Amino acid sequence: MNARDLTLPNVVVPYGYRSMPVLQLAASAEGVCNLIWLVRRSDPECVAMERMLRRVGEVVELDGLGPTQSAEALAPFRPSGIVAFRDDDLMFVAELARRLRLPFHRPEVARNLVDKCTQRRALAAGGLAVPRCWEIPARRDRWFISTLLGDATFPAVLKPRRGSGSRHTFLIESSHELIETLEWLEREPGALEDMVLEEYLPSAPDAQRAPFADYVSVESMLDADGIHHMAVTGRLHQAETFRETGFFIPSTLDDASTPAVLETASAALRALGVEFGCVHTEIKLTPDGPRVLEVNGRLGGGVAEMLTAAAGIDPVRLHLRQAIGERVAPEGPFDCERIGYRLFHQPPLSAERVLGVEGLGEIGATPGVTSVGLHLSPGDPVDGRDGTRSFVFSVVGTCATHAEVLEANWRIYELAHVAYLHRSDEPMEASGRLALVGQ
């Protein structure tokens, strides 16, 4: 798509660090719409991908422009729709969509979707049971910390008030551990930000004993006809600091458990005022039933690949068609003939730098694997406290049973040999023995 097809509508898409891959999005847009990329040259990712972006669409640079000026820059393209695939883009795109009169999350809804504190308040106001939470501003004094410690209960989860991918997310077992972690964040460059401390939700007994994680996510699309749940995504147990190690569609939820999970997701979306687009709702299975962990106002990471592999349906294509005004959201969850999975090789929490990666060819040659993507190369720094994005490589594939998902995950630690520089300055090689949350 070197030039715009004047017979197709134009859809605006912000691009930047952690965006959906360019060629994946371009393939989904083929025959549906032209892509108008919003970029900021201050983002190194945009500079690195500029030639590719221009090959598959038009590029509009936004450096120094606010929503009003950005809307003026886009006006000549007469866009028919706008979408966003990153949490960081939601607030800006909501304001931009309002000025362009395009369907998207309303600005107040976008704020509920990116701000964990306002989200909790909106969920509670909507009648959902939510964990207790305490706001922790970036600038805090001893009096504030003393007051917080007098009220907070443990165990709890400390996380950024705005953020995704489990970056700087920690399980806190005591007041002493909370103080130590907050002091570390104050010393860490770029880590001083508003945080939230949330009561840790216990797992339902059956979920805690299962070979898979004790939470799922519901992938939904909303339009004028209401809420359409496309799929329920299952999870593997997390590594330390709540890093994801793998997802799969469909989940292992049985027919008896699924309705309550879907209704919890629907109730959360109604409470937050979501009316349009794709959303991703994480739900934990607790002794008191399903409880919302968080709602993200965009398609979940990896969902497109997994749902396409499992059900033959590309949700990105559906999302783009919806953005240009088509009524496309069918009733779900979609029937799946296979299981689609995406797995991550996470480093030990003590790793500081990747020294070498071997065995990816053997993993790629195993049955069912469709792709292996290297994320960190030898010489790259790594820090598990940065969250899920600290993974070394990912594996995407399909299989027939959930037991095979576990086998595929076992293989990526048995066949791959990743050497690290340890924080003690001694090289170490990874194994499958990661500390897992929920085990």
C-alpha positions as CSV (number, residue, x, y, z in Angstrom):
1,M,0.0,0.0,0.0
2,N,2.5,2.6,-1.2
3,A,-0.2,5.1,-2.0
4,R,-3.6,5.8,-0.6
5,D,-6.5,4.1,-2.3
6,L,-8.9,7.0,-2.8
7,T,-11.8,4.6,-2.9
8,L,-11.2,3.5,0.8
9,P,-11.9,5.5,4.0
10,N,-9.0,6.8,6.1
11,V,-8.4,5.6,9.7
12,V,-6.1,7.5,12.1
13,V,-3.7,5.3,14.2
14,P,-1.2,6.7,16.7
15,Y,2.2,4.9,16.5
16,G,5.0,4.7,19.0
17,Y,6.9,2.5,21.5
18,R,5.0,-0.7,22.2
19,S,2.6,-0.1,19.3
20,M,1.0,-3.0,17.4
21,P,3.5,-4.1,14.7
22,V,3.2,-2.0,11.6
23,L,2.9,-4.9,9.1
24,Q,0.4,-6.7,11.2
25,L,-1.8,-3.7,11.3
26,A,-1.3,-3.0,7.6
27,A,-2.4,-6.6,6.8
28,S,-5.6,-6.2,8.8
29,A,-6.3,-2.9,7.1
30,E,-5.9,-4.3,3.5
31,G,-9.0,-3.6,1.5
32,V,-10.7,-2.0,4.5
33,C,-9.1,1.4,5.0
34,N,-6.0,3.6,4.5
35,L,-3.9,4.1,7.6
36,I,-3.0,7.7,8.7
37,W,-0.2,7.3,11.2
38,L,0.2,9.8,14.0
39,V,3.9,10.0,15.1
40,R,6.2,12.1,17.3
41,R,9.8,12.3,16.2
42,S,10.7,12.6,19.8
43,D,9.9,8.9,20.1
44,P,12.9,6.9,18.8
45,E,10.6,4.1,17.7
46,C,8.8,6.5,15.3
47,V,12.2,7.5,13.8
48,A,13.3,3.9,13.4
49,M,10.1,2.9,11.7
50,E,9.4,6.0,9.6
51,R,10.3,4.4,6.2
52,M,8.1,1.5,6.9
53,L,5.2,3.7,8.1
54,R,5.4,5.7,4.9
55,R,5.3,2.6,2.8
56,V,2.0,1.4,4.2
57,G,0.2,4.7,4.9
58,E,0.5,8.5,5.4
59,V,2.4,10.0,8.3
60,V,1.4,13.0,10.3
61,E,3.9,14.4,12.7
62,L,2.5,15.7,16.0
63,D,5.5,17.1,17.8
64,G,4.5,20.2,19.7
65,L,0.9,19.9,18.7
66,G,-2.1,19.6,21.1
67,P,-5.4,18.0,20.2
68,T,-6.8,21.1,18.4
69,Q,-3.7,21.6,16.2
70,S,-3.6,17.9,15.6
71,A,-7.2,17.9,14.5
72,E,-6.4,20.7,12.1
73,A,-3.4,18.8,10.7
74,L,-5.7,15.7,10.0
75,A,-8.6,17.6,8.5
76,P,-7.3,17.4,4.9
77,F,-7.4,13.6,5.1
78,R,-11.1,13.7,6.1
79,P,-10.7,10.6,8.4
80,S,-13.6,8.3,8.9
81,G,-12.4,6.6,12.0
82,I,-9.7,6.6,14.7
83,V,-8.3,3.8,16.8
84,A,-5.7,3.3,19.6
85,F,-3.8,0.2,20.6
86,R,-1.8,1.7,23.6
87,D,-3.0,2.9,26.9
88,D,-0.7,5.9,26.6
89,D,-2.7,7.1,23.6
90,L,-6.2,6.9,25.0
91,M,-6.5,10.3,26.6
92,F,-5.0,12.2,23.6
93,V,-7.0,10.2,21.1
94,A,-10.3,10.8,23.0
95,E,-9.7,14.5,22.8
96,L,-8.8,14.3,19.2
97,A,-11.8,12.2,18.3
98,R,-14.1,14.7,20.0
99,R,-12.7,17.5,17.9
100,L,-12.9,15.4,14.7
101,R,-16.4,14.1,15.6
102,L,-15.3,10.5,15.3
103,P,-16.6,7.6,17.5
104,F,-14.2,6.8,20.3
105,H,-14.2,6.7,24.1
106,R,-15.4,10.0,25.6
107,P,-12.6,11.9,27.4
108,E,-14.1,11.2,30.8
109,V,-14.4,7.5,29.9
110,A,-10.8,7.5,28.7
111,R,-9.7,8.9,32.0
112,N,-11.5,6.0,33.8
113,L,-9.7,3.6,31.6
114,V,-6.1,4.9,32.2
115,D,-6.3,6.1,35.8
116,K,-6.5,3.2,38.3
117,C,-7.8,5.3,41.1
118,T,-10.7,6.9,39.2
119,Q,-11.4,3.5,37.7
120,R,-11.8,1.9,41.1
121,R,-14.1,4.7,42.2
122,A,-16.3,4.4,39.1
123,L,-16.5,0.6,39.5
124,A,-17.5,1.0,43.1
125,A,-20.1,3.6,42.2
126,G,-21.4,1.1,39.6
127,G,-22.1,-1.4,42.3
128,L,-19.1,-3.7,41.8
129,A,-17.1,-5.1,44.7
130,V,-13.6,-3.7,44.5
131,P,-10.5,-4.1,46.7
132,R,-9.5,-1.3,49.1
133,C,-7.0,1.0,47.6
134,W,-4.8,3.9,48.7
135,E,-3.5,6.7,46.5
136,I,0.3,7.5,46.9
137,P,1.4,10.7,45.2
138,A,4.8,11.0,43.6
139,R,5.7,13.8,46.1
140,R,5.1,12.3,49.5
141,D,6.4,13.2,53.0
142,R,6.9,11.3,56.2
143,W,3.6,12.4,57.5
144,F,1.8,11.0,54.5
145,I,3.6,7.7,54.7
146,S,2.9,7.4,58.5
147,T,-0.8,8.0,57.9
148,L,-0.8,5.4,55.0
149,L,0.8,2.8,57.2
150,G,-1.8,3.3,59.8
151,D,-4.6,2.5,57.4
152,A,-3.2,0.1,54.8
153,T,-3.6,-3.7,55.1
154,F,-1.3,-6.4,53.8
155,P,-0.7,-8.3,51.6
156,A,-1.2,-5.6,49.0
157,V,-0.1,-4.7,45.4
158,L,1.8,-1.6,44.7
159,K,1.6,-0.3,41.1
160,P,1.8,2.9,39.1
161,R,-1.5,4.9,39.1
162,R,-1.1,5.0,35.3
163,G,0.7,2.3,33.5
164,S,0.5,-1.1,31.9
165,G,2.5,-4.3,31.5
166,S,3.1,-4.8,35.2
167,R,5.9,-2.2,35.1
168,H,7.0,-1.4,38.7
169,T,4.3,-3.7,40.1
170,F,5.1,-5.4,43.4
171,L,3.5,-7.7,45.9
172,I,3.9,-6.0,49.3
173,E,3.7,-8.2,52.4
174,S,4.4,-5.7,55.2
175,S,4.7,-2.0,56.0
176,H,8.5,-2.4,56.2
177,E,8.5,-3.8,52.6
178,L,6.3,-1.0,51.4
179,I,8.7,1.6,52.8
180,E,11.7,-0.1,51.2
181,T,10.0,-0.3,47.8
182,L,8.9,3.3,47.9
183,E,12.4,4.4,48.8
184,W,13.8,2.3,45.9
185,L,11.4,3.9,43.5
186,E,12.5,7.4,44.7
187,R,16.1,6.5,43.8
188,E,15.4,4.8,40.5
189,P,15.6,7.2,37.5
190,G,12.2,7.9,35.9
191,A,10.4,5.9,38.6
192,L,9.1,8.8,40.7
193,E,5.4,8.8,39.8
194,D,1.9,8.6,41.4
195,M,1.3,5.1,42.7
196,V,-1.6,3.1,44.1
197,L,-1.6,0.4,46.8
198,E,-4.4,-2.1,46.4
199,E,-5.6,-4.8,48.7
200,Y,-4.4,-8.2,47.3
201,L,-7.3,-10.4,46.3
202,P,-7.0,-14.0,47.3
203,S,-7.5,-16.8,44.8
204,A,-10.5,-19.2,44.8
205,P,-9.3,-22.6,46.1
206,D,-9.9,-24.4,42.8
207,A,-8.2,-21.6,40.9
208,Q,-5.2,-21.6,43.2
209,R,-4.6,-25.3,42.7
210,A,-5.0,-25.3,38.9
211,P,-2.0,-25.5,36.6
212,F,-3.0,-22.2,35.0
213,A,-3.2,-18.7,36.6
214,D,-6.1,-17.7,38.8
215,Y,-7.3,-14.9,36.5
216,V,-8.5,-14.4,32.9
217,S,-9.3,-11.6,30.6
218,V,-12.4,-10.9,28.6
219,E,-11.9,-9.4,25.1
220,S,-14.9,-7.3,24.2
221,M,-16.3,-5.0,21.4
222,L,-18.9,-2.4,22.1
223,D,-21.2,-0.6,19.7
224,A,-24.7,0.9,19.5
225,D,-26.2,-2.6,19.9
226,G,-24.4,-3.2,23.2
227,I,-21.5,-5.3,24.5
228,H,-20.2,-8.2,22.5
229,H,-17.7,-10.5,24.2
230,M,-15.3,-12.0,21.6
231,A,-13.2,-14.3,23.8
232,V,-12.0,-15.2,27.2
233,T,-8.2,-15.4,27.5
234,G,-6.5,-17.8,29.9
235,R,-3.2,-17.2,31.5
236,L,-0.1,-19.1,32.7
237,H,1.2,-18.4,36.2
238,Q,3.0,-15.1,36.4
239,A,6.7,-14.6,37.2
240,E,7.9,-12.4,40.1
241,T,6.7,-8.8,39.9
242,F,3.5,-10.0,38.1
243,R,5.2,-10.5,34.8
244,E,3.1,-12.4,32.2
245,T,4.6,-15.7,31.0
246,G,1.9,-16.6,28.6
247,F,-1.7,-16.3,27.3
248,F,-4.0,-18.6,25.4
249,I,-7.5,-18.5,23.7
250,P,-9.8,-20.1,24.6
251,S,-9.4,-20.2,28.4
252,T,-10.0,-23.2,30.6
253,L,-13.2,-21.8,32.1
254,D,-16.1,-24.3,32.0
255,D,-19.6,-23.6,31.0
256,A,-20.7,-23.1,34.6
257,S,-18.1,-20.5,35.4
258,T,-18.1,-18.5,32.1
259,P,-21.5,-16.6,32.5
260,A,-20.4,-15.0,35.9
261,V,-17.1,-13.9,34.4
262,L,-18.8,-12.4,31.3
263,E,-21.4,-10.6,33.4
264,T,-18.7,-9.2,35.7
265,A,-17.0,-7.8,32.6
266,S,-20.2,-6.3,31.3
267,A,-21.0,-4.7,34.6
268,A,-17.5,-3.1,34.7
269,L,-17.9,-1.7,31.2
270,R,-21.3,-0.2,32.1
271,A,-19.9,1.3,35.3
272,L,-17.0,2.9,33.4
273,G,-19.3,4.3,30.7
274,V,-17.7,2.5,27.8
275,E,-19.8,2.6,24.7
276,F,-17.6,1.9,21.7
277,G,-14.5,0.1,20.6
278,C,-12.5,-2.8,21.9
279,V,-11.7,-3.3,25.6
280,H,-9.8,-5.8,27.6
281,T,-11.0,-6.7,31.1
282,E,-8.8,-8.6,33.6
283,I,-10.8,-10.6,36.1
284,K,-9.5,-12.7,39.1
285,L,-11.3,-15.8,40.3
286,T,-11.7,-15.3,44.1
287,P,-13.5,-17.1,46.9
288,D,-16.2,-14.5,46.6
289,G,-16.6,-14.9,42.8
290,P,-15.1,-13.0,39.9
291,R,-13.5,-9.6,40.7
292,V,-12.3,-7.0,38.3
293,L,-8.5,-6.4,38.4
294,E,-8.5,-3.7,35.8
295,V,-10.1,-2.6,32.5
296,N,-8.0,-1.5,29.5
297,G,-9.6,0.6,26.8
298,R,-8.0,-1.1,23.9
299,L,-7.5,-4.6,22.4
300,G,-5.4,-6.8,24.7
301,G,-1.8,-7.5,23.7
302,G,-1.5,-10.7,21.6
303,V,-5.2,-11.2,21.4
304,A,-5.2,-10.5,17.6
305,E,-2.7,-13.4,16.9
306,M,-4.4,-15.8,19.3
307,L,-8.0,-15.2,18.2
308,T,-7.0,-15.4,14.6
309,A,-5.2,-18.7,15.2
310,A,-8.0,-20.2,17.4
311,A,-11.1,-19.0,15.6
312,G,-10.0,-17.6,12.2
313,I,-11.3,-14.2,13.2
314,D,-9.0,-11.1,13.1
315,P,-10.2,-8.7,15.8
316,V,-8.0,-5.9,14.4
317,R,-9.8,-6.0,11.1
318,L,-13.2,-6.0,12.9
319,H,-12.0,-3.0,14.9
320,L,-11.0,-1.1,11.8
321,R,-14.3,-1.9,10.1
322,Q,-16.1,-0.7,13.2
323,A,-14.1,2.5,13.2
324,I,-15.3,3.4,9.7
325,G,-19.0,2.8,10.7
326,E,-19.7,-0.8,9.8
327,R,-21.8,-2.9,12.1
328,V,-19.5,-5.8,12.6
329,A,-19.7,-7.1,16.2
330,P,-21.2,-10.6,16.2
331,E,-22.3,-12.4,19.3
332,G,-19.5,-14.4,21.1
333,P,-17.5,-15.8,22.5
334,F,-16.4,-17.1,19.2
335,D,-16.2,-20.8,18.5
336,C,-12.5,-22.0,18.5
337,E,-11.3,-24.9,16.6
338,R,-7.8,-24.7,18.0
339,I,-6.0,-23.1,20.9
340,G,-3.9,-20.0,20.1
341,Y,-1.1,-19.1,22.5
342,R,1.6,-16.6,23.0
343,L,4.4,-17.4,25.5
344,F,7.2,-15.3,27.0
345,H,10.6,-16.3,28.1
346,Q,11.0,-14.2,31.3
347,P,14.5,-13.7,32.8
348,P,15.2,-14.2,36.5
349,L,14.6,-11.1,38.6
350,S,18.3,-11.0,39.4
351,A,19.4,-10.7,35.7
352,E,21.0,-7.4,34.7
353,R,22.1,-8.0,31.1
354,V,21.6,-10.6,28.4
355,L,24.8,-12.3,27.4
356,G,23.7,-14.9,24.9
357,V,20.6,-16.5,23.5
358,E,20.6,-20.0,21.8
359,G,18.1,-22.6,20.9
360,L,15.4,-20.4,19.2
361,G,15.8,-22.4,16.0
362,E,14.9,-25.6,17.8
363,I,11.9,-24.0,19.4
364,G,10.7,-22.6,16.0
365,A,11.0,-26.1,14.5
366,T,8.7,-27.8,17.0
367,P,5.1,-28.7,15.9
368,G,2.5,-26.0,16.3
369,V,4.9,-23.0,16.6
370,T,4.2,-20.4,14.0
371,S,6.8,-17.7,15.0
372,V,9.6,-17.0,17.5
373,G,10.4,-13.3,18.1
374,L,13.6,-12.1,19.7
375,H,12.9,-9.1,22.0
376,L,16.3,-8.7,23.7
377,S,19.6,-9.4,22.0
378,P,23.0,-10.2,23.6
379,G,24.3,-7.1,25.3
380,D,20.9,-5.6,26.0
381,P,20.2,-4.6,29.6
382,V,17.2,-6.3,31.3
383,D,15.3,-5.6,34.6
384,G,12.4,-7.7,35.6
385,R,11.0,-4.8,37.6
386,D,10.2,-3.2,34.3
387,G,7.3,-5.7,33.9
388,T,6.3,-8.1,31.2
389,R,8.2,-6.2,28.5
390,S,11.4,-7.5,30.1
391,F,10.9,-10.8,28.3
392,V,13.8,-12.1,26.1
393,F,11.7,-13.8,23.4
394,S,8.2,-14.7,22.6
395,V,6.7,-17.8,21.0
396,V,3.4,-17.8,19.1
397,G,1.6,-21.0,18.1
398,T,-1.4,-23.3,18.1
399,C,-2.3,-26.6,19.6
400,A,-5.2,-28.9,20.2
401,T,-5.4,-29.1,24.0
402,H,-4.6,-27.0,27.0
403,A,-2.1,-29.7,28.2
404,E,-0.1,-28.9,25.0
405,V,0.0,-25.2,26.0
406,L,1.8,-26.3,29.2
407,E,4.2,-28.5,27.2
408,A,4.9,-25.7,24.8
409,N,5.8,-23.4,27.7
410,W,8.0,-26.1,29.2
411,R,9.9,-26.4,25.9
412,I,10.8,-22.7,25.8
413,Y,12.8,-23.1,29.0
414,E,14.3,-26.5,28.2
415,L,15.3,-25.8,24.6
416,A,16.4,-22.2,25.0
417,H,19.7,-21.4,26.7
418,V,19.9,-17.7,27.8
419,A,22.9,-16.5,29.6
420,Y,22.7,-13.4,31.8
421,L,25.0,-11.1,33.7
422,H,23.8,-11.5,37.3
423,R,23.5,-8.5,39.6
424,S,26.4,-10.1,41.6
425,D,28.4,-9.6,38.3
426,E,28.7,-13.4,37.8
427,P,27.3,-14.9,34.6
428,M,24.3,-17.2,35.1
429,E,22.2,-19.3,32.7
430,A,18.4,-19.3,32.9
431,S,16.4,-22.4,33.5
432,G,12.7,-23.0,33.9
433,R,12.9,-22.4,37.6
434,L,11.3,-19.0,37.8
435,A,9.5,-17.9,41.0
436,L,5.9,-17.9,39.9
437,V,3.1,-15.9,41.5
438,G,0.2,-18.1,42.5
439,Q,2.2,-21.3,42.9
